[in-house]
Amino acid sequence: MGLWTLIQGMLLFANGLAILNEDRFLAPRGWTMLEVQRGNRSTMKGQLIGLIYACQYFRIMLVFFNFITIILKLIYG
């Protein structure tokens, strides 16, 4: 496994986190930002909620990175 494969895997993981819907998936499980704002920031669950919301916040950058990745895969195979 090379560095490029690892970067692609992280990009796919970030894409998966970015598409999670708060109303349909996160809220029924108690994974909203209200949980983090209540003081649970240092827990593992709070850190994961922060990661999910960070990926959702940077969706436009993810689209750009996906575009670059697709172009590089088309050029270099």
C-alpha positions, 0 to 999 in steps of 0.5 A: 500500500502506497501513500497515494492509496492511503490518501485515496482511502482518507478521501473516500472516508471523508466523503462518507462522513460528509454525506451523513444527514443530520436529521435522518441519521445523526439526530436519532442517534444523539450525534448532534452538535448539541451533544458537543456543546454540552461539554462532551468535547473531550470524549471520543464521541465528541471528537467523532462528531466534530470530525463529521461536522468538519467534513460536512463544512468542507464539502466544497473542498472535498469536491475539488479534491475529488475532481483532482483525484479523478483527473490524476487517475485518468492521466496516470491510471 
